[in-house]
Amino acid sequence: MTINEIQEEVIEEFQDFDDWMDKYQLLIDLGNEQTPLEEKYKTEDNLIDGCQSRVWLQAEMRNGLLHLEAESDALIVKGIVALLIRVLSDHTPQEILDADLYFIEQIGLKEHLSPTRANGLLAMIKKIRTYAVAYSL
């Protein structure tokens, strides 16, 4: 699936809910469904700067695709990073760099995050793109 096809799936899932409490619960569920990050990857190097809670992001190339794994110690943030991984993981670095992450605005996430969580979201995206740049060289 393309990044945009996955974004469309995410938008559809969130459209099932009108109330933001339900959308937050969906985010928490998505985070809880995610495979936990192995302890060996919970290092200072993998910690994302700019997030209020602790978020670790691990990236590696697998068959020409950038594979991403992450975890957070905060429930909603764990769900947010799970969404980013679902959309961006296992695509080429160039596809990730070219991606317009419109799903964030369309599901209403941008306007319903606290300023600190919004900054954390931007920091996560920046870190993923940094990995994509590094692996595309």
C-alpha positions as CSV (number, residue, x, y, z in Angstrom):
1,M,0.0,0.0,0.0
2,T,1.1,3.5,-0.6
3,I,1.5,6.1,2.1
4,N,-1.6,7.9,0.9
5,E,-3.7,4.7,0.8
6,I,-2.7,4.1,4.4
7,Q,-3.5,7.7,5.3
8,E,-7.0,7.3,3.8
9,E,-7.5,4.1,5.9
10,V,-6.6,6.1,9.1
11,I,-8.9,9.0,8.1
12,E,-11.8,6.5,7.6
13,E,-11.2,4.9,11.0
14,F,-11.3,8.2,12.8
15,Q,-14.4,9.3,10.9
16,D,-16.3,6.6,12.7
17,F,-16.1,8.7,15.9
18,D,-17.6,12.2,16.5
19,D,-16.5,12.7,20.1
20,W,-12.8,13.4,20.7
21,M,-12.9,11.3,23.9
22,D,-13.6,8.3,21.6
23,K,-10.8,9.4,19.2
24,Y,-8.4,9.6,22.2
25,Q,-9.5,6.1,23.2
26,L,-8.8,4.9,19.6
27,L,-5.3,6.4,19.9
28,I,-4.7,4.7,23.2
29,D,-5.9,1.4,21.7
30,L,-3.6,1.8,18.7
31,G,-0.7,2.4,21.0
32,N,-1.5,-0.6,23.2
33,E,-1.8,-2.9,20.1
34,Q,1.7,-1.9,19.0
35,T,4.5,-4.4,19.5
36,P,6.6,-3.1,22.4
37,L,10.1,-1.8,21.5
38,E,12.9,-4.1,22.6
39,E,14.7,-2.8,25.6
40,K,18.0,-2.7,23.7
41,Y,16.6,0.1,21.5
42,K,15.5,2.3,24.5
43,T,18.7,4.3,24.4
44,E,19.6,8.0,24.6
45,D,20.3,8.0,20.9
46,N,16.8,6.8,20.1
47,L,15.1,9.2,22.4
48,I,13.3,12.0,20.5
49,D,14.2,15.5,21.6
50,G,11.3,17.9,21.8
51,C,8.8,15.5,23.3
52,Q,7.5,16.1,26.8
53,S,7.1,12.3,27.4
54,R,9.7,9.8,26.5
55,V,9.5,8.5,22.9
56,W,12.1,6.1,21.4
57,L,12.3,5.6,17.7
58,Q,14.4,2.9,16.1
59,A,15.0,2.8,12.3
60,E,16.7,0.4,10.0
61,M,16.8,-0.5,6.3
62,R,15.2,-3.8,5.3
63,N,15.2,-4.7,1.6
64,G,15.5,-1.1,0.6
65,L,12.6,0.0,2.9
66,L,12.9,2.1,6.0
67,H,11.5,0.0,8.9
68,L,10.4,2.0,12.0
69,E,9.6,0.9,15.5
70,A,8.8,3.1,18.4
71,E,7.4,3.3,21.9
72,S,6.4,6.0,24.4
73,D,5.8,6.0,28.2
74,A,2.6,8.1,27.6
75,L,-0.6,6.4,26.4
76,I,-1.8,9.0,23.9
77,V,1.7,9.7,22.6
78,K,2.2,6.0,22.1
79,G,-0.9,6.0,19.9
80,I,0.3,9.0,17.9
81,V,3.7,7.4,17.2
82,A,1.9,4.1,16.4
83,L,-0.1,6.1,13.7
84,L,3.1,7.6,12.3
85,I,4.7,4.2,12.1
86,R,1.7,2.7,10.5
87,V,1.7,5.3,7.8
88,L,5.4,5.7,7.1
89,S,7.2,2.4,8.1
90,D,8.3,0.0,5.4
91,H,8.5,2.6,2.6
92,T,11.5,3.9,0.8
93,P,13.3,6.9,2.3
94,Q,12.4,9.0,-0.7
95,E,8.7,8.1,-0.3
96,I,8.9,9.1,3.3
97,L,10.6,12.4,2.4
98,D,8.0,13.1,-0.3
99,A,5.0,12.3,1.9
100,D,2.4,14.9,2.7
101,L,1.1,13.8,6.0
102,Y,-2.4,15.3,5.5
103,F,-4.1,12.7,7.7
104,I,-2.9,14.6,10.8
105,E,-5.1,17.6,10.0
106,Q,-8.0,15.6,8.4
107,I,-8.6,13.5,11.6
108,G,-8.5,16.6,13.7
109,L,-5.4,15.6,15.6
110,K,-3.5,18.9,15.0
111,E,-6.3,21.0,16.6
112,H,-6.9,18.6,19.6
113,L,-3.4,18.3,20.8
114,S,-2.0,20.4,23.6
115,P,0.9,22.6,22.5
116,T,3.5,20.3,24.1
117,R,2.0,17.2,22.4
118,A,1.8,19.1,19.0
119,N,5.5,20.0,19.4
120,G,6.2,16.3,20.2
121,L,4.4,15.3,17.1
122,L,6.5,17.6,15.0
123,A,9.6,16.3,16.7
124,M,8.6,12.7,15.8
125,I,8.0,13.6,12.2
126,K,11.3,15.5,12.0
127,K,13.2,12.5,13.5
128,I,11.6,10.1,11.0
129,R,12.5,12.4,8.1
130,T,16.1,12.7,9.5
131,Y,16.4,8.9,9.4
132,A,15.0,8.9,5.9
133,V,17.6,11.4,4.8
134,A,20.4,9.5,6.5
135,Y,19.4,6.2,4.8
136,S,18.9,7.8,1.4
137,L,22.5,8.9,1.1
